[in-house]
Amino acid sequence: MQAKPNGLTRRLAALLTRRHVAGPAWWSVVSRLPVYLMSLAMVLVVREQGGSYAQAGLVSGLYTVGMALGSPLIARWADRRGRRTVLPLTGVLYPAALAALVWTTGPGDWEQPLLAMLAGVVLPPANACMRSLWARLPLRDDERDTAYLWEALLTEVLVIGAPLMLAALMLTGSAGRALTVVAVIGGAGAIGLALVRVPEDADGAAGAEAAGDADGETSRSSLLGPLRSQPMLALAGVMVLGAVPIGLMTLAIPAFVDAHGSRDSTGLVYACWGVGSAVGALWLGRSQSQVAVHLRFPRLILAFALGTALPLFATSPLTLALALAVGSVPIALTAACEMTLVSTVADSRSLTEAFTWASVATVVGDALGQQAGGLLMEPAGPRGVFAAAFGMALVAALVAFACRGLLGREAAAPASPAEVQDR
């Protein structure tokens, strides 16, 4: 793969303004706005309605449970029936469920947590659909790498920017109104992503039951789907292990800042974590590496592990912010590598579900890390939790190096377009 002389910004602009790319890329951004703020928005709504933090936590938690349980099934449905069937339906059901939660229920009503869980189940699979489209669009390898780097950068931008958008909406109305507006915008984005035109080959690589061989059909009809593939299972395992340190540090950062009497600066310290990741992608992503992705991936995990050691040397919130900014440099690059690996090791007929399982692996690892961080905080303190994060990141790196051979296996070639039903 040849490195391109032009900078990453130019490559991104050239890619995202191209015919057949600009439309889905734009609609995918709109459709993903609710993903990174809805749990917070639900807490604010329940509290605004007079509910307790326990009730707010239950509603937000069941929304997350709904996503974890429903997203692989919704994604499998998208692989079989196509985005043009699944995205419009979920794009209507999702804002409808959230609007009903806000305007027809209140804290203590049994319908409220039920509607929250339903909303999580029917969240439009825009993330996975767009990432599977990147794998199928007629792009060169270096352009596809740029696309996945864009996806990693977009995640950082939305994590920081989406809550700010919610705050801006709340200035002109209630939390309930803000949540409803964001949900409707996200639903409209999902419908737009469904209807936008892409090249025929990119639209029809997955979905027809008659297109696969017997093994492929067994894999797609099983509970685990793409995880029946050893390379995909290995990648998901590494992603779980790699996300545990993120969860640990999510607890350790505010505890460290609070212990130094600077609770008000917690948000700024967190922001340095995200900014460092984005800057790292823009800086180191300017030229594409000639090293194969399955060899590059464990090296990036190791760089991430070394970055997690830096907070151990922090002595104040300022030095912690600097440590996080420097240590987070490989994070977005690692995420981009993970997406590239999913697109190569997973069956192209199950890409949407494969990307969804990858997201679930990250969520599970993060949740395990936060739980472990909560248990370790009292006996070990923030520095002890930072040490645990460093140790777990090293374990993830060791497993990634051990799995290099598996991750280097590409999935079988997809069925030809003539063998796949048009979607």
Secondary structure, 3 states (H helix, E strand, C coil): CCCCCCCHHHHHHHHHCCCCCHHHHHHHHHHCHHHHCHHHHHHHHHHHCCCCHHHHHHHHHHHHHHHHHHHHHHHHHHHHHCHHHHHHHHHHHHHHHHHHHHHHCCCCCCHHHHHHHHHHHCCCCHHHHHHHHHHHCCCCHHHHHHHHHHHHHHHHHHHHHHHHHHHHHHHCCCHHHHHHHHHHHHHHHHHHHHHCCCCHHHHCCCCCHHHCCHHHHHHHHCCCHHHHCHHHHHHHHHHHHHHHHHHHHHHHHHHHHHHCCCHHHHHHHHHHHHHHHHHHHHHHCCCCCCCCHHHHHHHHHHHHHHHHHHHHHCCCHHHHHHHHHHHCCCHHHHHHHHHHHHHHHCCHHHHHHHHHHHHHHHHHHHHHHHHHHHHHHHHHHHHHHHHHHHHHHHHHHHHHHHCHHHHCCCCCCCCCHHHCCCC
